[in-house]
Amino acid sequence: MGNLLEKINQPNDVKKIPEEQLPNLAKEIRKKILSVTSKNGGHLASSLGTVELTIALHRFMEFPKDKLIWDVGHQSYTHKILTGRREQFATLRQKEGISGFPKRSESVCDAFDTGHSSTSVSVAAGMVKARELKGTDEKVVAVIGDGSLSGGLAYEGLNNIGHFNSNVIIVLNDNEMSISKNVGSMANYLGKVRMSSNYIGFKGNLEQVLNRSAIGEKLAKSLKKTKDSIKQMIIPGEFFTELGIQYFGPLDGHNIGDLEHALEVAGKISGPVLLHVVTKKGKGYRFAEAEPSRFHGIDPFRVSTGELVLTKKKRTFTDAFSEAVTTLGEAHSDVVAITAAMTGGTGLTKFSGKFPERFFDVGIAEEHAVTFAGGLAASGMRPVVAVYSTFLQRAYDQIIHDVAMCRLPVTFAIDRAGIVGNDGETHQGVFDLAYLSHIPNMTVMVPASGDELGGMLWFAHEWDGPTAIRYPRGSRGCETYKTCGTSPIVYGKAEVLEKGSDVAILFLHGR
């Protein structure tokens, strides 16, 4: 058999691999992804879960002519390997290496730069309209995960695509970590039945026969009501059907043959189609399968054990926030914590375990998180919204309109502020200081140590208005200034760290 990956040097080379050897190709790709991410770190579990899906998409599509949009882009590693970047893949997330996300400047096969969630459907809508205006015939496919589908932008895009009635394929990658409750034996069976043209013809013929008599017409109406009720209960795609998008699935996301067949069928249908594909996050690597959240975005690790290479962990600003917000919650029953699908990453795991009734994970919905916090604050609570800086950008209007203009006491705990390194420009938290500082009534603070971060949280709890505390990723500086935080934080009053006679260095906590 040889090394199948060595045969893939250009886009579309995967079509030359015999069908019976595709499972072996999937194994080689997983081995390659594991090898590189174990050294460089990266988004492992997502990419391992979409290997077969990506192979099927590449055998169905023609690159770079056709447009494949990856929502967020965590799962794009196989796509990079199959589009002529196999050798470059070793430089993943390294200086002057390839990006961990789709990037148009990197390859003509990357249709759109992505890094934030819930964008793919709207991008696809724009691309199909551009195709119609130009009179071209390229395929447009958007891949969106069940987590990203919790973002409001995704529904705006779905609504628009249903209205356009243009030819486009949306692949819902359901990795059984969010909306998979509807997936079961009956739903799977009905999904396959709906793919059958025999069923579609039988359904139409049955209705015609029944409608020929008064009794039959009543029976047809009764059957339709019953059928609709049953579909609402056990067919998860009925929501999409109501939007004007034909739904097929759920499908086994690790069966390349079934996926190729489904894509071919979808490609022949007029109008928008959604393929519901069920995958397993971390597929093929037992440690990632067992702990997909830990292996979602991971630092270098040992493949044999799944353990991180650097196990000695210093206290980070996220750790300091976790301790401080939990202590604040113990002292004040009006403190509530909100996250947008980032419980562990933002340090709210401890708070959520201790105060589950006062903890809210709203999904990937930053806009809702902020306005939800505004509602809580207007009703007497003291919400703390913990969010990565890059994702808070999505809620700019909500911060202004629903919190700051109302002078509501919402605290924004902004993690990953500043340069974030390996994830690239879509994840750098470099804009928050600029856009928050000019918002009326907003007080912005930057702690010089982990202890001072805690003091700022307590100050924010008592402050009459919105506050933002921005702090970097990691441990650098967290324990440096031990004197910081020893005196109470007073608005407009400086803290003297060291006296001298030559140079004065001022750092302001301003608004």
C-alpha positions in Angstrom: 0.0 0.0 0.0 2.8 2.4 0.8 2.4 5.9 2.3 -0.8 7.2 0.9 -0.1 10.8 2.1 3.0 11.0 -0.1 0.7 10.7 -3.1 -1.2 13.9 -2.1 0.9 16.9 -3.1 -1.6 19.1 -4.9 -5.3 20.0 -4.4 -7.6 17.3 -5.7 -5.0 14.5 -5.5 -7.2 12.7 -2.9 -9.5 11.8 -5.8 -6.7 9.5 -7.2 -6.7 7.4 -4.0 -8.8 4.1 -4.5 -12.0 4.1 -2.5 -11.0 1.0 -0.6 -7.9 2.7 0.7 -9.6 5.8 2.0 -9.9 4.5 5.6 -6.1 3.9 5.6 -5.6 7.5 4.3 -7.8 8.7 7.2 -5.5 6.9 9.7 -2.4 8.4 8.1 -3.9 11.9 8.3 -4.7 11.4 12.0 -1.2 10.2 12.7 0.2 13.3 10.9 -2.1 15.7 12.9 -1.2 14.0 16.2 2.5 14.1 15.4 2.5 17.9 14.6 0.1 19.0 17.4 2.0 17.1 20.0 5.0 19.2 19.2 3.4 22.6 18.3 0.1 22.4 20.2 -3.2 23.2 18.4 -6.8 22.4 18.0 -6.6 18.6 18.1 -9.9 17.1 19.0 -11.9 19.1 16.4 -9.6 18.2 13.5 -9.5 14.5 14.5 -13.3 14.4 14.4 -13.6 15.7 10.8 -11.0 13.7 8.9 -13.5 11.5 7.0 -15.9 14.4 6.4 -13.0 16.4 4.9 -11.9 13.6 2.7 -15.5 13.2 1.4 -15.8 16.9 0.8 -12.6 17.0 -1.2 -13.6 14.1 -3.3 -16.9 15.9 -4.0 -15.5 19.3 -4.7 -12.9 20.8 -7.1 -10.3 23.1 -5.6 -9.7 26.0 -5.8 -12.7 26.6 -8.0 -15.3 25.4 -5.4 -15.6 27.3 -2.1 -15.5 25.5 1.2 -16.1 27.7 4.3 -15.0 26.3 7.6 -16.9 27.9 10.6 -14.3 29.0 13.2 -11.7 26.9 11.4 -10.6 24.7 14.3 -11.3 21.6 12.1 -9.4 22.7 9.0 -6.1 20.7 9.5 -7.1 17.9 7.2 -8.2 20.5 4.6 -4.7 22.0 4.7 -3.0 18.7 4.4 -5.1 17.8 1.3 -4.5 21.1 -0.5 -0.8 20.9 -1.0 0.4 21.9 2.5 1.4 18.5 3.7 5.1 19.4 4.0 4.3 22.8 5.5 2.0 21.3 8.1 5.0 20.7 10.4 5.2 24.5 10.8 1.6 24.8 12.1 1.2 27.7 14.5 4.9 28.6 14.3 6.6 31.8 13.3 6.4 32.2 9.5 4.6 28.8 9.4 1.1 28.0 8.4 -1.9 29.3 10.4 -4.0 27.2 12.7 -7.0 28.6 10.9 -8.1 29.1 7.2 -6.3 32.0 5.6 -6.7 33.2 2.1 -3.2 34.7 1.9 -1.8 31.2 2.7 -3.7 29.2 0.0 -6.2 29.9 -2.8 -8.0 26.8 -1.5 -8.9 28.7 1.7 -12.1 30.5 0.7 -12.4 32.8 3.7 -10.4 33.8 6.7 -12.1 32.5 9.8 -11.4 32.3 13.6 -14.7 33.4 15.2 -17.8 31.2 15.3 -21.2 31.2 13.5 -20.0 33.1 10.4 -19.9 30.4 7.7 -23.6 30.4 6.7 -23.6 34.2 6.2 -20.4 33.9 4.2 -21.9 31.2 2.1 -25.0 33.3 1.4 -22.8 36.1 0.1 -20.8 33.7 -2.1 -23.8 32.1 -3.7 -25.3 35.5 -4.5 -22.0 36.6 -6.0 -22.0 33.4 -8.1 -25.5 34.1 -9.4 -24.5 37.7 -10.2 -21.4 36.6 -12.1 -23.0 33.7 -13.8 -20.5 31.1 -12.6 -21.1 27.6 -11.4 -18.8 26.8 -8.5 -20.1 24.7 -5.6 -20.4 26.5 -2.2 -20.3 24.4 1.0 -20.3 25.7 4.5 -19.3 23.5 7.5 -20.7 24.6 10.8 -20.5 22.8 14.2 -23.4 22.3 16.6 -21.7 24.6 19.0 -21.4 27.4 16.5 -25.1 26.9 15.7 -25.9 28.4 19.1 -24.7 31.8 17.8 -27.3 34.2 16.6 -25.5 35.1 13.5 -25.9 31.5 12.2 -29.7 31.8 12.4 -29.6 35.1 10.6 -27.7 33.4 7.8 -30.0 30.4 7.7 -33.0 32.7 7.5 -31.5 34.6 4.5 -30.3 31.4 2.7 -33.8 29.9 3.0 -35.3 33.1 1.5 -32.7 33.2 -1.4 -33.5 29.5 -2.3 -30.0 29.3 -4.0 -28.1 26.1 -4.5 -25.8 25.7 -1.4 -24.9 22.9 0.9 -24.6 23.4 4.7 -22.9 20.6 6.6 -23.9 20.6 10.2 -21.0 18.9 12.0 -22.7 17.5 15.2 -20.0 16.0 17.5 -22.5 15.0 20.1 -21.5 17.6 22.6 -24.4 20.0 22.1 -27.6 19.3 20.1 -27.3 15.6 19.6 -30.2 14.6 21.9 -32.4 14.1 18.8 -29.9 11.7 17.3 -31.0 8.1 17.7 -31.9 4.9 15.9 -35.4 6.1 14.7 -34.1 9.5 13.6 -31.2 7.9 11.8 -33.6 5.5 10.0 -36.0 8.3 9.0 -33.1 10.4 7.8 -32.0 7.6 5.4 -35.6 7.1 4.2 -35.9 10.7 3.3 -32.7 10.4 1.2 -34.6 7.8 -0.9 -36.3 9.0 -4.1 -38.6 5.9 -3.7 -40.0 7.4 -0.4 -40.5 10.8 -2.0 -42.4 9.3 -4.9 -44.5 7.0 -2.6 -45.4 9.9 -0.4 -46.7 12.0 -3.4 -48.6 9.0 -4.9 -50.2 8.2 -1.6 -51.5 11.7 -1.1 -52.9 11.8 -4.7 -54.8 8.5 -4.2 -56.2 9.5 -0.8 -57.3 12.9 -2.1 -59.6 11.3 -4.8 -62.4 10.7 -2.3 -64.0 12.7 0.6 -63.1 9.9 3.1 -59.6 9.7 1.7 -59.1 13.4 1.9 -60.1 13.4 5.6 -57.7 10.5 6.1 -54.9 12.3 4.3 -55.4 15.4 6.5 -55.4 13.2 9.6 -52.3 11.4 8.5 -50.6 14.7 7.8 -51.3 16.0 11.2 -50.0 12.8 12.8 -47.0 12.8 10.6 -46.1 16.4 11.4 -46.5 15.7 15.1 -44.2 12.6 14.9 -41.7 14.6 12.8 -41.5 17.4 15.3 -40.7 14.8 18.0 -38.1 12.6 16.3 -36.8 14.3 13.2 -34.3 17.0 14.3 -34.3 18.6 10.8 -37.8 19.9 10.9 -36.6 23.3 12.1 -34.5 23.7 9.0 -37.3 22.5 6.7 -39.5 25.2 8.0 -36.8 27.8 7.0 -36.9 26.5 3.5 -33.8 24.4 3.7 -34.0 20.7 2.8 -32.6 18.5 5.6 -30.9 15.1 5.2 -29.6 13.1 8.1 -28.3 12.3 10.6 -25.4 10.7 8.8 -22.4 8.8 10.1 -19.6 11.4 9.8 -17.0 8.7 9.7 -18.3 6.7 6.8 -16.7 8.2 3.7 -18.8 6.3 1.2 -22.1 7.4 2.8 -20.9 10.9 3.0 -19.8 11.0 -0.6 -23.2 9.6 -1.7 -25.1 12.2 0.5 -23.0 15.0 -1.0 -23.7 13.9 -4.6 -27.4 13.7 -3.9 -27.4 17.1 -2.2 -25.5 18.6 -5.1 -28.3 17.6 -7.5 -31.1 19.2 -5.5 -32.3 22.7 -6.4 -32.2 25.1 -3.4 -30.4 25.0 -0.1 -29.6 21.7 1.6 -28.4 20.9 5.1 -26.6 17.6 5.8 -26.6 16.7 9.4 -23.4 14.8 10.1 -22.6 13.1 13.4 -18.9 12.9 14.3 -16.9 12.0 17.4 -14.6 14.7 18.6 -11.1 13.4 19.1 -11.8 10.4 16.9 -9.0 7.9 16.7 -7.0 9.1 19.7 -8.4 7.6 22.9 -7.2 10.4 25.2 -8.9 13.0 23.1 -12.1 10.9 22.7 -12.2 10.6 26.5 -11.5 14.3 27.2 -12.4 16.3 24.1 -12.6 19.6 25.9 -9.1 19.2 27.3 -7.8 18.4 23.8 -9.8 21.1 22.1 -6.9 23.6 22.1 -3.9 21.9 23.7 -0.2 22.8 24.4 2.5 20.3 23.3 1.9 16.8 24.8 3.1 13.3 24.8 1.2 11.1 22.3 1.8 8.0 24.4 0.2 9.3 27.5 -1.8 12.4 26.6 0.1 14.4 29.3 1.4 17.9 28.7 5.1 18.2 28.0 5.4 21.1 30.5 3.6 20.0 33.6 4.9 22.6 36.0 2.2 25.2 36.1 2.6 28.7 37.4 -0.3 30.7 38.7 -1.9 32.6 35.8 -4.2 35.6 35.7 -7.0 33.3 34.8 -6.3 31.3 38.0 -6.3 34.6 40.0 -9.6 35.5 38.5 -11.1 32.1 39.3 -10.1 32.3 43.0 -11.2 35.9 43.3 -14.6 35.6 41.7 -15.4 32.5 43.8 -14.4 34.3 47.0 -16.5 37.3 45.9 -19.5 34.9 45.3 -19.1 33.5 48.8 -19.3 36.9 50.3 -22.1 38.3 48.2 -25.2 36.4 47.1 -25.9 38.9 44.3 -22.8 37.9 42.3 -23.6 35.9 39.2 -21.2 34.7 36.6 -21.8 34.4 32.8 -19.7 32.8 30.1 -20.2 32.1 26.4 -19.3 28.5 26.1 -15.9 29.1 27.8 -16.3 27.8 31.3 -12.9 26.3 31.7 -11.0 28.7 29.5 -12.2 31.8 31.5 -11.6 30.2 34.9 -15.3 29.8 35.9 -15.2 26.1 36.6 -14.7 26.5 40.3 -17.5 29.1 40.6 -19.9 27.0 38.5 -19.3 24.0 40.8 -19.9 26.0 44.0 -22.8 28.2 42.8 -24.5 26.3 40.0 -27.7 28.3 40.4 -25.7 31.6 39.9 -23.7 30.4 36.9 -24.9 30.8 33.3 -23.3 29.4 30.2 -25.3 30.9 27.4 -23.5 29.2 24.5 -21.6 30.9 21.8 -23.6 34.0 22.0 -21.6 37.0 23.3 -24.2 39.6 22.3 -26.8 37.7 24.3 -24.4 37.3 27.2 -23.9 41.0 27.6 -27.6 42.0 27.3 -28.6 39.1 29.6 -26.1 40.5 32.1 -27.8 43.9 31.6 -31.2 42.4 32.5 -29.7 40.8 35.6 -28.0 44.0 36.7 -31.2 46.1 36.2 -33.0 43.6 38.5 -30.5 44.0 41.4 -27.8 41.4 40.6 -24.1 42.0 40.1 -23.1 40.0 37.0 -19.6 39.2 36.0 -19.2 38.4 32.3 -16.0 36.4 31.7 -15.0 36.4 28.1 -11.9 36.4 25.8 -11.0 39.8 24.5 -11.3 38.8 20.9 -14.8 37.5 21.4 -16.1 40.5 23.3 -15.7 42.5 20.1 -18.9 40.8 18.9 -20.9 42.5 21.6 -19.8 46.1 21.1 -23.3 47.5 20.5 -24.7 45.6 23.5 -22.0 47.0 25.8 -22.9 50.5 24.7 -26.6 50.3 24.4 -27.6 47.7 27.0 -25.1 48.2 29.7 -23.1 51.5 29.6 -25.8 53.9 28.5 -28.0 52.5 31.3 -25.0 52.8 33.8 -25.6 49.2 34.9 -23.1 47.5 37.3 -21.9 44.8 35.0 -18.3 43.6 35.4 -16.4 42.4 32.3 -13.6 40.1 33.1 -11.6 40.2 29.9 -9.2 37.3 29.5 -6.5 36.9 26.7 -6.2 40.7 26.4 -3.2 41.8 24.3 -1.1 39.6 22.1 -2.1 35.9 22.2 0.6 34.4 20.1 0.0 31.2 18.2 -3.6 31.6 17.3 -2.9 34.5 14.9 -4.6 37.8 14.2 -8.2 36.6 14.6 -7.6 35.9 18.2 -5.4 38.8 19.3 -7.0 40.8 22.1 -5.6 44.2 20.9 -8.7 46.3 20.4 -10.6 46.2 23.7 -8.6 49.0 25.3 -9.4 51.3 22.4 -13.1 50.6 22.1 -13.9 50.3 25.8 -12.1 53.5 26.8 -14.3 55.8 24.8 -17.6 54.3 25.9 -19.5 56.6 28.4 -19.7 55.5 32.0 -17.2 52.6 31.5 -14.3 52.2 33.9 -11.4 50.2 32.5 -8.8 48.6 34.8 -5.6 46.6 34.1 -4.1 44.7 37.0 -0.3 44.6 37.5 -0.6 41.3 39.5 -3.0 38.5 40.3 -3.7 39.9 43.7 -4.5 43.3 42.2 -7.0 41.6 39.9 -8.8 40.3 42.9 -8.9 43.8 44.4 -10.3 45.2 41.2 -13.1 42.6 41.2 -14.1 43.7 44.7 -13.9 47.3 43.7 -16.1 46.6 40.7 -18.7 45.0 42.8 -19.2 48.2 44.8 -18.9 50.6 41.8 -22.0 52.3 40.5 -21.6 51.5 36.8 -20.0 49.2 34.3 -16.4 48.1 34.7 -13.9 46.2 32.6 -10.8 44.4 33.9 -8.5 43.2 31.2 -5.6 40.8 31.8 -3.3 38.7 29.6 -3.1 35.0 29.0 -0.6 33.0 31.1 1.4 33.7 34.2 3.8 36.4 33.0 3.6 39.2 35.6 0.9 37.5 37.7 3.2 37.2 40.7 5.7 39.9 39.9 4.4 42.9 41.9 3.7 41.5 45.3 3.0 45.0 46.7 0.1 45.5 44.3 -3.3 44.9 45.8 -2.1 45.4 49.4 -4.0 48.7 49.6 -7.6 49.3 48.7 -8.3 50.4 45.1 -9.6 54.0 45.2 -11.0 55.5 42.0 -8.6 58.2 40.7 -5.9 57.6 43.3 -2.5 56.2 42.3 -0.5 53.6 44.2 3.2 54.2 44.8 5.2 51.1 44.1 8.6 52.5 44.4 10.0 56.0 45.2 12.8 57.5 43.2 14.3 60.9 42.1 15.1 60.6 38.4 12.2 59.2 36.4 8.5 59.1 37.1 6.5 56.3 35.5 2.7 56.6 35.7 0.1 53.9 34.9 -3.5 55.1 35.0 -6.7 53.1 35.6 -9.0 55.3 33.6 -12.2 55.5 31.9 
